[in-house]
Amino acid sequence: MSGGEDRDGEAAAPLYVYESKVHCANVLLSLEEQRLQGILCDVTVLVEGREVRAHRAVLAASSRYFLQALLHNGTPGESEPVITLPDKVTAKGFAPLLQFAYTAKLVISRENIHEVILCADFLGVHNLEDSCFRFLQAQLQNDSQHAINEIVHILVESGSQYIGYKNSS
């Protein structure tokens, strides 16, 4: 069989692959809209006593904690799972992470950065450490001593991999 023939000896049709640059963003946007409207949500997360409805697949894809909890929580045919988060996961830290899972945008501020980092670490949310660290570095330029203390405190408390970070500038 030559390279241009299929099994029946006929010439294979040329193959074209289309890759959308916006499909992933559109799927996330649609899932976020569904979540906000309560459509097709199939899990409830309890954080500080508040119920948050979400999609299992989004939570599991965004967090090692939720993946494990959903794999080991419940039996087939059981009603929708309810996952109660421990006290160390606060609503103030969880809300930006849930938004990130659905929008790929993390909204952090001086008021929530500490709780977001601690919650992200506990929940095993992927790829946030660099963003949070860059935010804190920018704060360092605005208010050096306060930011240094904040960075050290947060990184030590979270057990972050950045404890050994050295500024190369």
C-alpha positions as CSV (number, residue, x, y, z in Angstrom):
1,M,0.0,0.0,0.0
2,S,1.5,3.3,-1.0
3,G,1.3,6.5,1.1
4,G,-1.6,8.0,-0.9
5,E,-3.8,5.0,-0.9
6,D,-6.3,3.7,1.7
7,R,-6.9,-0.1,2.4
8,D,-9.1,-0.6,-0.7
9,G,-6.4,0.7,-3.0
10,E,-8.1,4.0,-3.7
11,A,-6.5,7.4,-3.2
12,A,-7.1,8.8,0.2
13,A,-8.8,12.2,0.3
14,P,-6.7,15.1,1.6
15,L,-7.2,15.8,5.3
16,Y,-7.9,19.3,6.6
17,V,-7.8,20.1,10.3
18,Y,-9.5,23.3,11.5
19,E,-8.5,24.6,14.9
20,S,-10.6,27.4,16.4
21,K,-8.8,30.1,18.4
22,V,-11.9,31.0,20.3
23,H,-13.7,27.7,20.9
24,C,-12.2,27.0,24.4
25,A,-13.0,30.6,25.5
26,N,-16.6,30.3,24.1
27,V,-17.1,27.0,26.0
28,L,-15.9,28.5,29.3
29,L,-18.1,31.5,28.7
30,S,-21.2,29.3,28.0
31,L,-20.5,27.2,31.1
32,E,-20.1,30.4,33.3
33,E,-23.5,31.6,31.9
34,Q,-25.0,28.2,32.7
35,R,-23.6,28.3,36.2
36,L,-24.9,31.8,36.9
37,Q,-28.4,30.7,35.7
38,G,-28.2,27.4,37.6
39,I,-28.5,25.4,34.3
40,L,-27.0,21.8,34.3
41,C,-25.2,22.4,37.6
42,D,-24.6,19.0,39.1
43,V,-22.7,19.6,42.4
44,T,-23.1,21.9,45.4
45,V,-20.1,23.3,47.2
46,L,-20.6,24.5,50.8
47,V,-18.2,27.2,51.7
48,E,-18.6,29.0,55.1
49,G,-22.2,27.6,55.1
50,R,-23.1,29.1,51.7
51,E,-24.2,26.9,48.9
52,V,-22.5,27.4,45.5
53,R,-23.8,25.4,42.5
54,A,-21.3,24.4,39.9
55,H,-20.4,21.7,37.2
56,R,-18.5,18.7,38.4
57,A,-16.4,18.6,35.2
58,V,-15.3,22.2,35.6
59,L,-14.3,21.8,39.3
60,A,-12.5,18.5,38.6
61,A,-10.6,19.9,35.7
62,S,-9.5,22.9,37.7
63,S,-8.6,21.4,41.1
64,R,-6.9,18.3,42.4
65,Y,-9.0,18.5,45.6
66,F,-12.3,18.5,43.7
67,L,-11.2,15.8,41.3
68,Q,-10.4,13.5,44.3
69,A,-13.5,14.5,46.2
70,L,-15.8,13.9,43.2
71,L,-14.1,10.5,42.3
72,H,-14.5,9.3,45.9
73,N,-17.7,11.0,46.9
74,G,-20.9,9.1,46.5
75,T,-22.2,6.1,44.7
76,P,-23.7,5.6,41.3
77,G,-27.4,6.6,41.2
78,E,-27.0,8.8,44.3
79,S,-28.3,12.4,44.2
80,E,-26.0,15.2,43.3
81,P,-22.9,15.4,45.5
82,V,-22.5,18.1,48.2
83,I,-18.9,19.0,49.0
84,T,-18.4,20.8,52.3
85,L,-15.1,22.7,52.3
86,P,-13.1,22.9,55.5
87,D,-13.0,26.2,57.5
88,K,-9.6,27.1,56.0
89,V,-11.3,27.6,52.6
90,T,-13.0,30.9,52.9
91,A,-15.7,32.4,50.6
92,K,-13.3,35.4,50.1
93,G,-10.6,33.0,48.8
94,F,-12.8,30.6,47.0
95,A,-14.9,33.0,44.9
96,P,-12.0,34.2,42.8
97,L,-10.9,30.6,42.2
98,L,-14.3,29.5,41.1
99,Q,-14.4,32.5,38.7
100,F,-11.0,31.6,37.4
101,A,-12.2,28.0,36.8
102,Y,-15.0,29.3,34.6
103,T,-13.4,32.4,33.0
104,A,-9.6,31.8,33.1
105,K,-9.4,35.3,34.8
106,L,-8.2,35.6,38.4
107,V,-9.2,38.8,40.2
108,I,-6.9,39.4,43.1
109,S,-6.4,42.4,45.3
110,R,-4.5,43.3,48.4
111,E,-7.7,42.4,50.3
112,N,-8.0,38.9,49.0
113,I,-4.5,37.8,47.9
114,H,-3.7,36.0,51.1
115,E,-6.9,34.0,51.2
116,V,-6.8,33.2,47.5
117,I,-3.2,31.8,47.8
118,L,-4.1,29.7,50.8
119,C,-7.3,28.4,49.2
120,A,-5.5,27.7,45.9
121,D,-2.9,25.8,47.7
122,F,-5.4,23.7,49.6
123,L,-7.6,23.0,46.6
124,G,-4.7,22.3,44.3
125,V,-5.8,24.9,41.7
126,H,-3.3,24.8,38.9
127,N,-1.0,27.6,37.6
128,L,-1.8,30.4,40.0
129,E,1.4,30.7,42.0
130,D,3.2,32.7,39.3
131,S,0.3,35.1,38.9
132,C,0.0,35.7,42.6
133,F,3.7,36.1,43.1
134,R,3.9,38.7,40.2
135,F,1.0,40.6,41.8
136,L,2.8,40.7,45.1
137,Q,6.0,41.8,43.4
138,A,4.2,44.7,41.8
139,Q,2.9,45.6,45.2
140,L,6.5,45.6,46.4
141,Q,7.3,48.5,44.1
142,N,4.4,50.5,45.6
143,D,4.9,49.8,49.2
144,S,8.2,48.0,49.7
145,Q,8.3,47.1,53.4
146,H,4.6,46.2,53.7
147,A,4.8,44.1,50.6
148,I,8.0,42.3,51.7
149,N,6.3,41.4,55.0
150,E,3.1,40.3,53.1
151,I,5.1,38.2,50.6
152,V,7.1,36.4,53.3
153,H,4.1,35.8,55.5
154,I,1.9,34.4,52.7
155,L,4.7,32.3,51.2
156,V,5.7,30.8,54.5
157,E,2.2,30.1,55.6
158,S,1.3,28.5,52.3
159,G,4.5,26.4,52.1
160,S,5.0,27.8,48.6
161,Q,7.8,26.7,46.3
162,Y,8.9,30.4,46.2
163,I,10.4,30.3,49.6
164,G,13.8,30.0,47.9
165,Y,13.1,32.7,45.3
166,K,15.9,35.2,44.7
167,N,15.3,38.4,42.8
168,S,17.7,38.4,39.8
169,S,17.6,42.2,39.3
